[in-house]
Amino acid sequence: MHKNADRFIIRLPDGWRDTIKMEAAKSHRTMNAEIIAAIETAMRIKGVQLEQPNP
């Protein structure tokens, strides 16, 4: 993740944090990386092209 990435606070429904944490561990990712991967997948399914960060 880029050092200057936007920060965003999110409220998760009860139980989601633990589930995301377990899934992240299975994928050897941080919770943040797991959430980003899930959002990317959902957007791709919807046909939405996300901007790639500039290096």
DSSP file (Angstrom, degrees, kcal/mol; ACC not computed):
  #  RESIDUE AA STRUCTURE BP1 BP2  ACC     N-H-->O    O-->H-N    N-H-->O    O-->H-N    TCO  KAPPA ALPHA  PHI   PSI    X-CA   Y-CA   Z-CA
    1    1 A M              0   0    0      0, 0.0     2,-0.1     0, 0.0    32,-0.0   0.000 360.0 360.0 360.0 140.3    0.0    0.0    0.0
    2    2 A H    >   -     0   0    0      1,-0.1     3,-1.7     2,-0.1    52,-0.0  -0.370 360.0-127.3 -67.7 141.8    1.3    3.4   -0.9
    3    3 A K  T 3  S+     0   0    0      1,-0.3    -1,-0.1    -2,-0.1     0, 0.0   0.817 109.8  46.8 -58.9 -33.7    2.6    5.5    2.0
    4    4 A N  T 3  S+     0   0    0      2,-0.0    -1,-0.3     3,-0.0     3,-0.1   0.064  83.6 143.9 -98.4  24.7    0.3    8.5    1.1
    5    5 A A    <   -     0   0    0     -3,-1.7     2,-0.1     1,-0.1     0, 0.0  -0.273  59.4 -97.8 -64.3 148.6   -2.8    6.3    0.6
    6    6 A D        -     0   0    0      1,-0.1     2,-0.4     2,-0.0    -1,-0.1  -0.379  36.9-137.6 -63.0 144.3   -6.1    7.8    1.7
    7    7 A R        +     0   0    0     -3,-0.1     2,-0.4    -2,-0.1    -1,-0.1  -0.855  23.2 179.3-106.5 144.2   -7.2    6.7    5.2
    8    8 A F        -     0   0    0     -2,-0.4     2,-0.4     2,-0.0    -2,-0.0  -0.971  20.9-141.7-148.6 126.2  -10.8    5.7    5.9
    9    9 A I        -     0   0    0     -2,-0.4     2,-0.4     2,-0.0    -2,-0.0  -0.743  23.4-169.3 -89.2 135.2  -12.5    4.6    9.1
   10   10 A I        -     0   0    0     -2,-0.4     2,-0.6     2,-0.0    -2,-0.0  -0.967  18.4-139.9-127.6 140.9  -15.1    1.9    8.6
   11   11 A R        -     0   0    0     -2,-0.4    -2,-0.0     0, 0.0     0, 0.0  -0.890  23.0-156.8 -99.0 123.6  -17.6    0.4   11.0
   12   12 A L        -     0   0    0     -2,-0.6     3,-0.1     1,-0.1     5,-0.1  -0.779  21.0-108.4-100.6 142.9  -18.0   -3.3   10.6
   13   13 A P    >>  -     0   0    0      0, 0.0     3,-2.0     0, 0.0     4,-0.5  -0.282  57.0 -73.3 -61.0 155.1  -21.0   -5.3   11.7
   14   14 A D  T 34 S+     0   0    0      1,-0.3     0, 0.0     2,-0.1     0, 0.0  -0.228 120.2  15.6 -51.9 133.6  -20.6   -7.5   14.8
   15   15 A G  T 3> S+     0   0    0     -3,-0.1     4,-1.7     1,-0.0    -1,-0.3   0.119  96.5 100.8  91.0 -21.0  -18.4  -10.6   14.0
   16   16 A W  H <> S+     0   0    0     -3,-2.0     4,-3.1     1,-0.2     5,-0.3   0.889  75.1  58.6 -66.2 -38.3  -17.0   -9.3   10.7
   17   17 A R  H  X S+     0   0    0     -4,-0.5     4,-2.5     1,-0.2    -1,-0.2   0.930 108.1  45.2 -58.3 -46.8  -13.7   -8.2   12.2
   18   18 A D  H  > S+     0   0    0      2,-0.2     4,-2.2     1,-0.2    -1,-0.2   0.896 114.2  49.3 -64.6 -39.9  -12.9  -11.8   13.5
   19   19 A T  H  X S+     0   0    0     -4,-1.7     4,-2.5     2,-0.2    -2,-0.2   0.931 112.7  46.5 -65.4 -45.5  -14.0  -13.3   10.2
   20   20 A I  H  X S+     0   0    0     -4,-3.1     4,-2.7     1,-0.2    -2,-0.2   0.904 110.9  53.4 -62.7 -41.3  -11.9  -10.9    8.1
   21   21 A K  H  X S+     0   0    0     -4,-2.5     4,-2.0    -5,-0.3    -1,-0.2   0.909 110.5  46.8 -60.9 -42.8   -8.9  -11.5   10.4
   22   22 A M  H  X S+     0   0    0     -4,-2.2     4,-2.0     2,-0.2    -2,-0.2   0.915 113.5  47.9 -66.1 -43.3   -9.2  -15.3   10.0
   23   23 A E  H  X S+     0   0    0     -4,-2.5     4,-1.6     1,-0.2    -2,-0.2   0.893 110.2  52.7 -65.3 -38.8   -9.5  -15.0    6.2
   24   24 A A  H  <>S+     0   0    0     -4,-2.7     5,-2.8     1,-0.2     4,-0.4   0.910 107.8  51.2 -61.9 -42.8   -6.5  -12.6    6.1
   25   25 A A  H ><5S+     0   0    0     -4,-2.0     3,-1.1     1,-0.2    -1,-0.2   0.899 107.0  53.4 -62.3 -40.4   -4.4  -15.1    8.0
   26   26 A K  H 3<5S+     0   0    0     -4,-2.0    -1,-0.2     1,-0.2    -2,-0.2   0.853 114.0  42.8 -61.2 -34.4   -5.4  -17.9    5.5
   27   27 A S  T 3<5S-     0   0    0     -4,-1.6    -1,-0.2    -5,-0.1    -2,-0.2   0.398 112.0-120.6 -92.3   1.5   -4.2  -15.6    2.7
   28   28 A H  T < 5S+     0   0    0     -3,-1.1     2,-0.3    -4,-0.4    -3,-0.2   0.910  73.4 123.3  56.3  45.0   -1.0  -14.5    4.6
   29   29 A R      < -     0   0    0     -5,-2.8    -1,-0.2    -6,-0.1    -2,-0.1  -0.851  66.8-104.3-127.3 163.8   -2.2  -10.9    4.3
   30   30 A T     >  -     0   0    0     -2,-0.3     4,-2.2    -3,-0.1     5,-0.2  -0.402  39.2-107.6 -76.0 165.2   -3.0   -8.1    6.7
   31   31 A M  H  > S+     0   0    0      2,-0.2     4,-2.4     1,-0.2     5,-0.2   0.909 122.5  53.3 -60.7 -40.9   -6.6   -7.3    7.5
   32   32 A N  H  > S+     0   0    0      1,-0.2     4,-2.6     2,-0.2    -1,-0.2   0.937 109.1  47.6 -59.6 -47.3   -6.2   -4.1    5.4
   33   33 A A  H  > S+     0   0    0      1,-0.2     4,-2.4     2,-0.2    -1,-0.2   0.869 111.2  52.2 -62.9 -36.4   -4.9   -6.1    2.4
   34   34 A E  H  X S+     0   0    0     -4,-2.2     4,-2.1     2,-0.2    -1,-0.2   0.908 110.7  46.8 -65.8 -42.2   -7.7   -8.6    2.8
   35   35 A I  H  X S+     0   0    0     -4,-2.4     4,-2.4     2,-0.2    -2,-0.2   0.911 112.4  50.1 -66.4 -42.5  -10.3   -5.8    2.8
   36   36 A I  H  X S+     0   0    0     -4,-2.6     4,-2.8     1,-0.2    -2,-0.2   0.918 110.3  50.4 -61.3 -44.1   -8.7   -4.1   -0.3
   37   37 A A  H  X S+     0   0    0     -4,-2.4     4,-2.3     1,-0.2    -1,-0.2   0.896 110.6  49.6 -61.6 -40.3   -8.6   -7.4   -2.1
   38   38 A A  H  X S+     0   0    0     -4,-2.1     4,-2.5     2,-0.2    -2,-0.2   0.905 112.1  47.3 -65.8 -41.9  -12.3   -7.9   -1.4
   39   39 A I  H  X S+     0   0    0     -4,-2.4     4,-2.7     2,-0.2     5,-0.2   0.926 111.5  51.0 -65.5 -44.4  -13.2   -4.4   -2.6
   40   40 A E  H  X S+     0   0    0     -4,-2.8     4,-2.4     1,-0.2    -2,-0.2   0.918 111.6  48.0 -58.5 -43.9  -11.1   -4.9   -5.8
   41   41 A T  H  X S+     0   0    0     -4,-2.3     4,-2.3     2,-0.2    -2,-0.2   0.932 112.3  48.3 -62.2 -47.0  -12.9   -8.2   -6.5
   42   42 A A  H  X S+     0   0    0     -4,-2.5     4,-1.7     1,-0.2    -2,-0.2   0.907 113.0  47.7 -61.9 -42.5  -16.3   -6.7   -5.9
   43   43 A M  H  X>S+     0   0    0     -4,-2.7     5,-3.0     2,-0.2     4,-0.6   0.900 110.2  52.0 -66.5 -40.7  -15.5   -3.7   -8.1
   44   44 A R  H ><5S+     0   0    0     -4,-2.4     3,-1.0    -5,-0.2    -2,-0.2   0.912 108.3  51.5 -61.2 -42.9  -14.2   -6.0  -10.9
   45   45 A I  H 3<5S+     0   0    0     -4,-2.3    -1,-0.2     1,-0.3    -2,-0.2   0.879 110.6  49.1 -60.6 -38.3  -17.4   -8.1  -10.8
   46   46 A K  H 3<5S-     0   0    0     -4,-1.7    -1,-0.3    -5,-0.2    -2,-0.2   0.557 119.0-113.5 -78.1  -7.6  -19.4   -4.9  -11.1
   47   47 A G  T <<5 +     0   0    0     -3,-1.0     2,-0.5    -4,-0.6    -3,-0.2   0.682  66.3 147.1  83.4  18.9  -17.2   -3.8  -14.1
   48   48 A V      < -     0   0    0     -5,-3.0     2,-0.6    -6,-0.2    -1,-0.3  -0.775  40.6-145.2 -92.9 128.3  -15.7   -0.8  -12.2
   49   49 A Q        -     0   0    0     -2,-0.5     2,-0.3    -5,-0.0    -5,-0.0  -0.834  14.4-151.8 -93.5 117.9  -12.1    0.1  -13.1
   50   50 A L        -     0   0    0     -2,-0.6     2,-0.1   -10,-0.1   -10,-0.0  -0.667  22.1-109.0 -88.3 144.6  -10.2    1.3  -10.1
   51   51 A E        -     0   0    0     -2,-0.3    -1,-0.1     1,-0.1     0, 0.0  -0.445  28.0-128.5 -69.3 142.7   -7.3    3.8  -10.6
   52   52 A Q        -     0   0    0     -2,-0.1    -1,-0.1     1,-0.1     2,-0.0  -0.775  29.5-109.1 -90.7 138.1   -3.9    2.4  -10.0
   53   53 A P        -     0   0    0      0, 0.0    -1,-0.1     0, 0.0   -48,-0.0  -0.324  30.5-113.0 -65.4 147.8   -1.7    4.4   -7.6
   54   54 A N              0   0    0      1,-0.1     0, 0.0   -52,-0.0     0, 0.0  -0.658 360.0 360.0 -78.8 135.4    1.2    6.4   -9.0
   55   55 A P              0   0    0      0, 0.0    -1,-0.1     0, 0.0     0, 0.0   0.496 360.0 360.0 -67.1 360.0    4.6    5.0   -7.9
